[in-house]
Amino acid sequence: MSVSVRIPTILRTYTNGESEVTASGDTLAAVLDDLDANFAGIKGRVLDESGNLRRFVNVYVGNDDVRFLDNLDTPTPAGTQVSVIPAVAGGC
């Protein structure tokens, strides 16, 4: 199953500057594995040493935050858009 993955600016060095790439997999974990096979090192920027999503990286499948779904086991049906979004902190 092919999905489109939106890549944030900070990770585009891994995708040769591409803002959107395609990947295959029926779950988010499989999509990240496929991404890493094609763009070595990108998975390590999304997942921590324990294999969990990094605290300051948000991942959406469609419009839903995977932390409120099944995390890495979230299904990724064909044609779905996956978005990797670094968290932004700020304040006054």
Long-range contacts (C-beta under 8 A, 24 or more apart in sequence): 1-25, 1-26, 1-76, 1-77, 1-78, 2-78, 2-79, 3-31, 3-76, 3-77, 3-78, 3-79, 3-80, 3-81, 3-82, 4-80, 4-81, 4-82, 5-31, 5-35, 5-81, 5-82, 5-83, 5-84, 6-81, 6-82, 6-83, 6-84, 7-42, 7-84, 8-84, 8-85, 8-86, 10-86, 11-42, 11-45, 11-46, 11-84, 14-39, 14-40, 14-41, 14-42, 14-45, 15-39, 15-42, 23-82, 25-76, 26-75, 26-76, 26-77, 27-70, 27-72, 27-73, 27-74, 27-75, 27-76, 28-59, 28-61, 28-66, 28-71, 28-72, 28-73, 28-74, 28-76, 28-82, 29-72, 29-73, 30-76, 31-76, 31-82, 32-72, 46-84, 55-87, 56-86, 56-87, 56-89, 57-84, 57-85, 57-86, 57-87, 58-84, 58-85, 58-86, 58-87, 59-83, 59-84, 59-85, 60-85
